Amino acid sequence: MRIVIIEDEIRIREGLSRLLKKLDTKYEIAGEAENGEEGLALIRRVMPELIITDIRMPVMDGLEMLTKLQEEGFRAKVIVLSAYSEFEYARQAMRMGVKEYLLKPVVLGDITEALHRIEEEMRQEKELSRDVFGSAEQIFGGILSGTLDADEAMEERLQEHFGVRCGTRYQGICVYLGKSYEKTGDAARKELEQLLAQRKGTGYFCVGLDRDAALVILIYRDESSGELERWVQYWLLQSRSRKLRGAVGFICDLALGELKGGIATLMAHMEWNISLGDDVMICYPKITKLQTSPCIYPLLMENQMRLAVCAGQKEKVKDSMLAFYGYFSGGKVYSPREIKECYVRFFWALMNTGKEVGMLEYEKLEQQKLLEQIMGAKTAGELEAVGEFLLDQLADDGEEVMHLTVKRAQSLIQEFYQSGITLEEIAAKLNITPEYLGTRFHQEVGVNFSAYIRNFRITKAKELLIGTSLKLYEIAEKVGYSDAKYFSRVFKETTGQLPADYRKTHK
């Protein structure tokens, strides 16, 4: 696989290049560039199969570069690199059809998984392209994925093999099933076909978009007198069973060559289901004219959630989350982008607070996947599923939870132990009294503050004695003791050995 890397930070660019070469010999680095303008020229010259690009770069950013490549009809798989602060940029990339993006710093497991998914997608596309005259679903699936050209020759083939007239204008119905797609997709397809059979003179093709977890109905003939859009609004939203639960979208008047872009655009706007609910059909381009209210982040709800987490009260955390969900369904219509940003802020506040009080094993959370779930959500249920997952990760009520104040004090000790920080100084930083901090610290940790910081410094001193050749007075200074003799005395009282003896014994 020929790969180009476009990244303005040389450390990341060269690191990725080395990593890919080590992962597999089939990954060929065809070139590197430090901005979108250079990347564009490089891609035109070497014609790679995969582009790995940063978003924010000088001269020309990654999004502008990808837009120009799309306009030129260049087809290649893309992995976008982004930082959490680039939420909106990553979202734009997804709207352009980019399926893979990685958060910086790039993790080995994440890029390995992304490469495997891309390889599997390429394999499937090659298999599909071998049989142009396969089923109608295969052909339209190829057109929607971009592996087959929707040109005049294809129109002639569709007319010859499936009776679709050249110049036909299509109407598209999208039913997004999300996580239930794999289990209920076949049953949902049958129900759709039963509903369509009731409509007179309707010719259609049903395509399953596995990657998007959605079914797409492409209607090429409709002889019924009733307006199709209203019919879809009623039958799919009012009469559907649980098998068809999910977001429903509608787009009309598409030429064959416009199907790929039109359905992709509709899919991108399906996230409006988050704002409008399951019983409203998302019609494009009507949805773009919808007026929304400014979405003000519910900071009070976040504070209530934080207090519940700090108190170790899981049920109250759940109550605050339910109140947060309900905040966005109070009659006003908000932009789904703004709602998602609120969810990111609320859930990250939950994770950070849970980490600080010891109620959540923060390191085990796959933050990138959680962010992908939020960014890619098309229903409120998918957003709430992230909250349910995080709630399950919280320690249950009654489990031992360290007080937030003590956790912050420990963090300050780790940060400032070298400067000889005292209980009074830490208490001042936390805006509490030294007496309260000392009492709370002893209750939670089991030893008093002075013993804890002394043991912490001695532990660091041991590491330096064994792992370095620093002189004793230098080690004393590095662990917060200005007097080397006093350091030696404390070290012996704690370990039973003088520092020099400890070094001889253990080094």
N, C-alpha and C positions, 0 to 999 in steps of 0.2 A: 504494500500500500504506500503510494507516494504522498508524503505529508509536507505541508509548509506551516511554519510557526511565525505568527505576527504578534510581537509583544515588545513594548518600548523599554521594559526593564530587562537589562541584559542578563541579570542573575537568573530570573525566571525563564527567560528564553533559552539560555544555554543549559539550564537544569532540566527543562523539558526535553531538549534534544538528547541529552545524555540518557535520561530515563527511558525514552522511547527506544533508543538503540539497545538498551539492556533488556527491555521487556521481551522483544522478539526481533529476530533478524529480518522478518518480512516488512518491518516498518522502516521505510526509506525516507530520510529527511532530505526533501528535494530543494529546500532553501529556507532562509530566515529573513525577516524584515522587522524594522523597528517602528513602523507606522503604516497606516492604511494606504497611503499613496505608494510607498515602496512595495507593500504587499500586493496591491492591485497589479502593478507591473510584473511582479514575480509570478503571480498566479497565471496571468495571461501567457507568460513565457514557458512555465514548466507544466501547466495543466495538472495540478495535483488531484488526488481522489479525496483527500481530507484536508480541511483548513482548521487550524487551531489559532484563534485570534482573541486578543484582549479587546475590551470595549473602549475604554478611555485611553486615547493615544494622541500625541501631537500631530499637526499637519492635517491628517484625516483620521477620524475615529473608525472603530470596527463596524459600526452600524452603517455608516455612509459607504464604506468599502463593500459591504455585503449587498447593499441596495444597488450599487453600480453593477455588481456581478450578476444580480438577478435580472436587471434590465438588459444585460448582454446575453441572457439565456445560459449562463455558465452553471453547470450542475456539479456540485461537490458536496460531500457531507461536511458539516461544520460543528466544531466544539467551541463554545464561547467561554472565555474566562471573565469573571466579574468579582467585585467585592460586594459585601452586604450593602454598603452605602450606595451601590449602583442598582438598586432595586428596579427603578423605572427603566433603566437601559436594558437590563436583562429581560424585562417583560416585553419591551419592544422587539428584542431579538426573537423571543418566542412567537410573537405575532408574525414575524417574517418567515416562520417555518422552522427555525432552529430548534431542534429537539434536545440537544445536549448542551448543558453549560455547567461549569465547575466553579465553585467558590474558591477564592484565594485564601490562604495558601493551598495549592493543589495537593491532594492526598493520593498516595499510590493506589489505594483500593478504588477510589472514585474514578480515576482516569482509566484504570484497567477495565472496570465495568462499562464505562462509556465506550471504549474501543471495541469491546466484545459486542455491545448492542449495535454499533454501527456496522461491524463486520457481518452480523446476522442479517441486518436490514439489507445490506448490499447483496448478500447471498440470495435472499428471497426475491429481490428485484431482478437479479439475473435469471432466476428460474422462471419468473413471470414473463420476462421479455422473450424467452425462448418460444413461447406459444402465444403469438398475437391473436390467433383465431381460437382462443379458449372460450370459456363461458363469458356471457355479458358482464357478470360480476367481476371476473378477472380483468376484462378490458377496461371497464370504468374504474376499477380499483387502481389499475396501472395509470390511467389518465389522472386520477385524483392524487396519486402519489408522485406523479411526474416522470414515471419510468416509460410511459408511452406518449407519443406526440399526438395531440388533438388537432391534426391538420386536415386538409381536404381529402387526402388519401384515406385517413381513418374514417371520415364521414362517409365516404363511398363504401368502405368495408362494412360499416354499421348498417348502411342501407341494404347492402347485398345480403348480409347474414342475419340481420335482426329486424329489418323492415323499418328502420328509423330514417326518416327523410333527411336529405342534406339540408342544412340551414335551420334545422329544428331548434327551437328555444326551449330550454329545460327549466323546470321548477324543482327546487330542492327542499326536502324535509329532512332535518337532522334530529335524531333522538339520541341524546347523550345519556348513557347508562352508568358511566363511572365504574366503580369497583364491582358492581353487579353484572357488568357486561359479560364476563367469562361464564358465569353461571346461568344467567337469564337471557343471554343474547339470542339463542336459537328460539326460545319460546316467544321472546319479544318480536322476532322477525315473523313468526307464524301469525301472531296477533295483528301485526301491521298488514300483512297480506290479506287476512280475513276482512279487515276494515276497508282496505282498498278495493276488495272484490265487490263491496256493496255500492261502489261508485261507478256509474255507467260510463263505459267506453274509456276507461283509464289505462294507459299503457305506461309501465314503469319498470325500473330496475332497482333492486335492493343491493346495496354494497355495505359490507361490514368493514369499518375502519378499526382494526384491532389496536393500532397504536393510539388512536384517540378515544378508544372505548365507546364508540358510537355507531349507530346504524344510519345510513344515508339513503333516502328514497329519491331517485331521479325520475321525475315524471316527464315523459316526452309527448304524451298525447292525453287530452282530457276533453271528452265530448259532453260531460254533464253540464247542465245549465247553471248549477250552483257555483258560486265563487269558491275556488279551491282553498284560498287562505282561510275563509270563514269555516269551511268544512273541516280543515285541519284543526283549527282552534277548538271546534266543538268536539269532534270525534276523538282526537288524540288527548285532549286535556280534560274533557268532561266525562267521556265514556271509557277511558282506558282502565286497564286493570293494574295491579301492582307490578306486573311484569314490565310495564312500560313506564314506570315511575322514573323520573329524571327530567332533564331540561329538554325542551322541544324548540326547534328553530325553523324558520322558513325564509327562503330567498327565491326570487322568481326572475324570469326572463334572462337566462344565461345561454350564451352560445356554447358549443362544444369546447372551444378554446378558452372559454371563461370559467369552466367548471372548477378546475383546480383552485384558481385564485378566489372564486366566489364562495366555494364551500369552506376554504381555509379562513376567509374573512368572517363567514357566519360562525364558524367554530370559535374564533377569537372573541366574538361578541356574545357567545353563549354564557359567559360569566355574568351577564346581566340577570341571569336567573337568581343569583345571590341577592340582588336588590329587589327583584320583583316577585320571587317565589315560584313554586312549581306549576302554578295554575295560569301562568301568563306565558304565551308563546313569544319567543324572541324573533321579531321580523326585521330583516335587514333590507333596506337602509333606514326604515322608520325608527329603529332604536337609537340611531345617531342623533335624532332630533329631540329626544326625551330631555326634559328639564329636570335637573337634580338640585337638592338642597345641599349646602355646605356641610360636610361631615366633621363635627367637632369631637375630638377624641375624649372619651369619658374617663378623665383622670381620676375622678372620685371612685369609680368602680375599680380602677387599678389599685388605688391606695387601700381599698377595702380588701381586695384580694391579697395584697402584700401583707397586711396585718394578719389575715387568716393563716397565711403560710408561715409567718414568723411565730405565730402562736401554736403551730402544729395542728390546726383544726381543719382536717381534710374536708369535712362536710361543709364547713363555711366557705372553703375555697370553691367547692362545687357550686354552692349557691351564688357566689359572686360571678362565676363563669356563666351560669344560666342567665343571670341578670345582664351580663355583657352581651350574650347572644341576642337577648330580647331587645336590647337597645337599638338594633338596626332594623327592627320590624315594627316600629311604632307609628307607621302611617306615612312617614316621609320616605322619599326615594333618594338614595345616596349612590354615588358612583361606586361600582364594584372595586375599582382600583383603590379608592380611599378606604373602603371597608377592609380590603386585604391588608393595607398598610396598618390599619388599626389592630387587626388580628396579629400581625407580626410584632407590633409594639407590645401588645398585651401579653402574648405568649412568651416573648423574650424577657419581659419583666417577671413573669412567673418563673422561668428557668433560672434567671440570675438570682432572684430572691431565694428560691429553693436551694440553690447552690450555697449561698451565703449562710443559711441557717442549718445546712446539713440535712435537709429534708428531701433532696433530690440528688441522684448520682449523675451530675452534669456531664461528666466525661463520657458516659455511655450513650448520651443522646447524639444522634446523627443529625446535626443542625442543618446540613445542606439538604437532606431529604425532607426535613420538616419544612424548610423554606420552599422547596420545590412543590410540596403538597399544597401549601398556601397559595403560591403564585399560579399554580396550574388548576386550582379549584374552579369548578363551574357551578357548584351548588353550595348553599349554606351548610348542608349536611356534611360536605367534604371538609369545610373549615372547622366545623364542630368536632369532626372525627379527630383532628389534630389535638384539640383541647381534651378530648376523652383519653387519648393516648398519654398526654402529659399528666393528667389527673391520676392515671393508673401508675405512673412512675413515682408519685409522691408517697412518702412514708405514711402508713395508716395512723389514724388518731391513736394516741397512747404510746406510740413508739418514741424512743429517746431522741429528742431533737435539741441540738445545741442552740442556745440563744443567739440571736443576731449580733448583739453587742459583743459577746465573747468571740464570735467568729471574726468580727471586724478587728477586735483587739489582737487576735492571733495574726491576722494579716499585717497589721501595723508592726508587730514584733518582727515578723519575717522581713519586712521592708526596711526597718530602721534599727535593727539590733546592733549594727556596726557603729552607730553613733552614740550608743549608750543610753537609749531612750528609757524613760522612767514611767512608772505607773501614772504619776501626775500628768506627764506630757501626753500620754495616750488618752487619759480621761478627758483632757482638755480638747483633744482632737475630736473625740466622740461627743463632746458637749454634755458630759455627765460628771458626777462627783467621783473622786478617787475611791471613796469609801464604798460607793455602790458598785463600781467596777471590780474592786478587790473582792467583795463579798460574792458577786455574781460569778466571777472567774473561778473562785475556789469551789463554789457549788457545782459548776458545770464541768470543770477540768479535773478536779480532785486534788490539786495542789495550789498553793498560793501563787500570786503573780511573780514574786521575786524568785521563787524556786523554779518556776516554769521558764522564765527568761534566762536564768543562770544555766539550766540544763540545755536550753536551746543553743546558747553561746558555746558551751563546752562541747556539744555535739559538732558544731561547725568547726571548733578548734581541732577536734580529733581528725576531721576530714583534711584539714590543712596540714596537720602534723604528719599524716601518713601520705598524703597525695602531693605535697610540695616540699621544696627545700628552703622555704622561708625561715628566717631567724625567729626566735621566740618572741622578741619584742614586736616584730612585724605581724606575727599571728595574733598577739594580744591586741594590737591596734585594730586589726581586721574584724575581730569579734567583739569590739566595744570596750576594751580595757586600756586605759591610758597608762597604767602602771604595770610593767611586766612582772614585777615581784608579786604584786597583789593577784595578778592573773595566775601565776604559778601556784600561789597558796590556795586559791579557789579551785583550781584544777585538781590539786592533790586531795582537797577535802571531798571533792565530788567523785574522783576515780580511784583514789588510793595511791596514785603515782604522780610524780612530777612530770611536766610536759616532756622533758628530755628523755626520761626513762620510758615514758609511753611510746615515744617515737622509736626508740631502740628496740622495744619489745615487739612492735607491730609493723614496722616498716621492712 
